[in-house]
Amino acid sequence: MQFKALKQEMEACFARIKATTAGGELPSKEDMHVFVRLTQKMQAIAEDDWMEECLDFVHMVEQLAHAVKKNQVSDAIMLVESLDETRNNCHLTFSK
């Protein structure tokens, strides 16, 4: 999968996750499964100059998946907010 298509899929999936948590609910397990898979693919193609940020993002996504699995709504909401900030900062720093 090419970078641009992967990024678009990640953005669409993350938008669904954000919309769900904005309503005070947990994201679906299916969305989480897809998002984890997509972020792992992104890690596999990450360039050296943004690899560290990518690894941090993947780690936070895995924490989010764990919070969803454990039905920890408040933790999931905080992690989604942190992921959104991290994503925004990364895009500002490493725009492609």
C-alpha positions as CSV (number, residue, x, y, z in Angstrom):
1,M,0.0,0.0,0.0
2,Q,1.4,3.4,-0.9
3,F,2.0,6.1,1.7
4,K,-0.7,8.4,0.5
5,A,-3.4,5.7,0.4
6,L,-2.4,4.4,3.8
7,K,-2.5,7.9,5.3
8,Q,-6.0,8.4,3.9
9,E,-7.2,5.2,5.3
10,M,-5.7,6.0,8.7
11,E,-7.3,9.5,8.7
12,A,-10.7,8.0,7.9
13,C,-10.5,5.4,10.6
14,F,-9.2,7.9,13.1
15,A,-12.0,10.3,12.3
16,R,-14.5,7.5,13.1
17,I,-12.7,6.8,16.4
18,K,-12.6,10.5,17.3
19,A,-16.3,11.0,16.5
20,T,-17.2,8.0,18.8
21,T,-15.1,9.2,21.7
22,A,-16.4,12.8,21.3
23,G,-19.8,11.3,22.1
24,G,-18.4,9.7,25.3
25,E,-18.4,6.2,23.9
26,L,-15.7,3.6,23.2
27,P,-14.6,3.1,19.5
28,S,-15.7,-0.1,18.0
29,K,-13.4,-3.0,18.3
30,E,-13.4,-3.3,14.5
31,D,-12.2,0.3,14.1
32,M,-9.5,-0.3,16.7
33,H,-8.3,-3.5,15.0
34,V,-8.2,-1.7,11.6
35,F,-6.4,1.4,13.2
36,V,-3.8,-0.8,14.9
37,R,-3.1,-2.6,11.6
38,L,-2.8,0.6,9.6
39,T,-0.5,2.2,12.1
40,Q,1.7,-0.9,12.1
41,K,1.9,-0.7,8.3
42,M,2.8,3.0,8.6
43,Q,5.6,2.0,11.0
44,A,6.9,-0.5,8.4
45,I,7.3,2.2,5.8
46,A,8.4,5.0,8.1
47,E,11.5,7.0,7.0
48,D,14.3,7.4,9.4
49,D,13.6,11.1,10.0
50,W,10.1,10.5,11.5
51,M,10.5,6.9,12.7
52,E,10.7,7.9,16.4
53,E,7.4,9.9,16.2
54,C,5.8,7.0,14.4
55,L,6.9,4.5,17.0
56,D,5.5,6.8,19.7
57,F,2.2,7.0,17.8
58,V,2.0,3.2,17.4
59,H,2.6,2.8,21.1
60,M,-0.2,5.2,21.9
61,V,-2.5,3.4,19.5
62,E,-1.8,0.1,21.2
63,Q,-2.5,1.7,24.6
64,L,-5.8,2.9,23.1
65,A,-6.7,-0.6,21.9
66,H,-5.9,-1.9,25.4
67,A,-8.2,0.7,27.0
68,V,-11.0,-0.2,24.5
69,K,-10.5,-3.9,25.3
70,K,-10.8,-3.2,29.0
71,N,-13.8,-0.8,28.6
72,Q,-11.9,2.1,30.0
73,V,-13.9,5.0,28.5
74,S,-12.1,7.9,30.2
75,D,-8.6,6.5,29.3
76,A,-9.7,6.0,25.7
77,I,-11.0,9.5,25.4
78,M,-7.7,10.9,26.8
79,L,-5.6,8.7,24.5
80,V,-7.6,9.8,21.5
81,E,-7.0,13.5,22.4
82,S,-3.3,12.8,22.8
83,L,-3.2,10.9,19.5
84,D,-4.9,13.8,17.8
85,E,-2.3,16.3,19.2
86,T,0.5,14.0,18.3
87,R,-0.9,13.5,14.7
88,N,-1.3,17.3,14.3
89,N,2.3,18.0,15.5
90,C,3.7,15.3,13.3
91,H,1.9,16.6,10.2
92,L,3.2,20.1,10.9
93,T,6.7,18.9,11.3
94,F,6.9,16.2,8.6
95,S,4.4,17.2,6.0
96,K,4.4,15.2,2.8
